[in-house]
Amino acid sequence: MRVHLLFALTLLAPVPVAAQTIPAAPAAARAPFAAQMLVGSWALRVDGAIVFRFDLSASGSGWSGSWTRPSSFVTDGASFGTLSGPPVEQKAASGRAIGDWIELSFADLRSGGIPDVFRFHLVAPDKAELIYADTGLAPFELERVTPGIEPGPWEVGRVYRRPGVTPGLPVHYNVAPPAPPNIPPRRPPSETQGPPAIEGR
């Protein structure tokens, strides 16, 4: 009986702080389970065509990912238009967990542009909600997809619509701004040298 009592007291004795140190868990393990389930590939499908694909990953340093999208598009949240290819993939500039949400930020490569920020939230094992932050657009529904699946195909001139969604203010995106209209391109300089100029008398 005395041996059992001594063993119990040993278990209750305080353990030195150094012995209690536990290595930090990876970012995915520290996030709630619903956020951990967001690791993988997700697609926004509108009218049967994939418009966006997001790939989310986590490591000990935090969250990261990529956004594969058309080279240009216009959306008011209820519809997508002027979709053109080929698809462009961009790596997230930063990522973090906010409760059971994951936020990825993508630098706007255009002059004077502000970052595109997306927030992801799991609603079912293969369904997620996406908020295009600071746009006021209605949330988008994402589906889990096979990694590497290509967005598209997009028909020229077609508008892809989400039924039952209230439109907001349009968001325009172009990887490269279009050339100014009605201005002919500059001709390259001639490679052959002309006659020397005649000097005045």
C-alpha positions in Angstrom: 0.0 0.0 0.0 2.8 2.4 0.9 4.5 1.7 -2.5 1.3 2.6 -4.4 1.0 5.8 -2.4 4.6 6.8 -3.1 4.0 6.1 -6.8 0.9 8.3 -6.9 2.7 11.2 -5.1 5.5 10.9 -7.7 3.0 11.4 -10.5 1.5 14.5 -8.8 4.9 16.1 -8.2 5.6 19.2 -10.4 7.7 18.6 -13.5 10.5 21.0 -14.4 9.5 23.5 -17.1 12.2 22.2 -19.4 10.8 18.7 -19.3 7.3 20.1 -20.1 8.4 21.7 -23.4 6.5 20.3 -26.4 7.6 21.0 -30.0 5.3 23.4 -31.8 2.7 21.6 -34.0 2.5 22.4 -37.7 0.0 25.1 -38.6 -2.6 22.7 -39.9 -2.5 20.7 -36.6 -2.9 24.0 -34.5 -5.9 25.1 -36.6 -9.4 23.7 -35.8 -10.2 20.4 -37.5 -12.5 22.1 -40.0 -9.6 24.4 -41.2 -7.3 21.4 -41.4 -9.8 19.8 -43.8 -9.3 22.7 -46.2 -5.9 21.4 -47.3 -6.2 20.3 -50.9 -7.6 21.6 -54.2 -10.9 23.5 -54.6 -12.7 24.8 -57.6 -15.3 27.4 -58.3 -17.6 26.0 -61.0 -20.1 28.3 -62.7 -22.5 27.1 -65.4 -20.5 23.9 -65.7 -17.1 25.5 -66.2 -14.4 25.9 -63.7 -13.6 29.6 -63.2 -11.1 29.4 -60.4 -9.0 26.7 -58.7 -7.3 27.2 -55.4 -4.7 24.9 -53.9 -4.3 25.2 -50.1 -1.4 23.8 -48.1 -0.1 24.1 -44.5 3.3 23.7 -42.9 5.0 24.6 -39.7 5.5 28.2 -40.9 1.8 28.8 -41.7 -0.6 28.5 -44.6 0.2 28.9 -48.3 -1.4 28.2 -51.7 -2.0 29.2 -55.2 -4.8 30.7 -57.3 -5.4 29.5 -60.9 -7.7 31.8 -62.8 -8.5 33.3 -66.3 -6.0 35.9 -67.6 -8.9 38.3 -67.5 -12.5 38.3 -66.1 -15.3 40.5 -64.8 -17.6 39.4 -62.1 -20.4 41.0 -60.0 -20.7 37.8 -57.9 -23.8 36.6 -59.8 -22.0 36.2 -63.2 -18.6 36.0 -64.8 -17.8 37.5 -68.2 -14.9 38.3 -70.5 -13.1 35.1 -69.5 -10.0 34.6 -71.5 -7.1 32.1 -71.3 -4.8 30.6 -70.9 -5.2 30.0 -67.2 -2.7 31.8 -65.0 -1.4 30.4 -61.7 -0.2 32.8 -58.9 1.3 31.9 -55.6 -0.1 33.4 -52.4 1.9 36.3 -50.9 0.8 35.3 -47.4 -1.6 33.0 -45.6 -3.0 32.5 -42.1 -5.7 30.8 -40.0 -8.5 32.9 -38.5 -10.4 30.5 -36.3 -11.8 27.8 -38.6 -11.2 30.1 -41.6 -8.1 30.2 -43.8 -7.1 33.5 -45.5 -4.8 33.8 -48.5 -3.6 37.1 -49.9 -2.4 37.5 -53.5 -0.5 40.5 -54.7 -2.1 42.5 -57.5 0.6 42.6 -60.2 -0.9 45.7 -61.9 0.5 49.1 -61.1 -1.4 50.6 -58.1 -3.4 47.4 -57.6 -4.4 46.2 -54.1 -4.0 42.6 -53.0 -6.8 40.1 -53.7 -7.8 38.4 -50.4 -9.8 35.2 -50.2 -11.2 33.5 -47.1 -12.1 29.8 -47.1 -14.5 28.0 -44.7 -15.4 24.3 -44.7 -19.2 23.6 -44.9 -19.0 19.8 -45.8 -16.2 17.3 -46.4 -16.1 18.3 -50.1 -17.7 21.7 -50.0 -16.3 25.1 -48.9 -17.4 28.7 -48.8 -15.3 31.4 -50.3 -15.4 35.1 -49.5 -13.7 37.5 -51.9 -12.8 40.0 -49.2 -13.4 43.7 -49.5 -15.5 43.4 -52.6 -19.0 43.0 -51.1 -19.7 40.1 -53.5 -21.9 37.2 -52.4 -20.0 34.2 -51.1 -19.0 31.5 -53.6 -19.4 27.8 -53.2 -16.3 25.7 -53.9 -16.1 21.9 -54.5 -13.1 19.7 -53.8 -11.4 18.6 -57.0 -8.4 16.6 -58.2 -5.1 18.5 -57.9 -4.0 20.0 -61.2 -7.4 20.1 -62.9 -7.4 23.0 -65.4 -10.0 25.8 -65.2 -12.2 26.2 -68.3 -13.1 25.7 -71.0 -14.5 29.2 -71.6 -16.6 30.1 -74.6 -15.7 33.4 -76.2 -18.3 36.1 -75.4 -20.3 33.9 -73.0 -21.5 35.1 -69.6 -21.5 32.4 -66.9 -24.3 32.9 -64.4 -25.0 31.8 -60.8 -28.8 31.6 -60.5 -30.4 33.1 -57.4 -27.5 35.3 -56.5 -27.8 39.1 -56.1 -25.2 41.0 -58.2 -22.9 43.4 -56.5 -20.4 46.0 -57.9 -18.3 44.6 -60.7 -14.7 43.5 -60.2 -12.5 43.7 -63.2 -9.3 41.7 -63.5 -6.7 41.7 -66.3 -3.3 40.2 -65.9 -2.0 42.8 -68.5 -3.9 46.0 -69.3 -5.2 46.2 -72.9 -3.3 48.4 -75.3 -4.8 51.8 -75.9 -7.4 51.7 -78.7 -6.9 53.3 -82.2 -3.2 53.7 -81.7 -1.1 51.7 -84.2 1.9 49.9 -82.8 5.3 51.5 -83.2 7.3 50.2 -86.1 10.7 48.8 -85.1 13.7 50.9 -86.2 15.3 50.0 -89.5 18.3 47.8 -89.3 19.8 49.4 -92.5 21.5 52.7 -92.2 20.3 55.5 -94.6 22.5 58.0 -96.4 24.3 60.6 -94.3 22.6 63.9 -93.7 23.6 66.8 -95.9 25.3 69.4 -93.8 24.5 73.0 -94.4 26.9 75.4 -96.0 
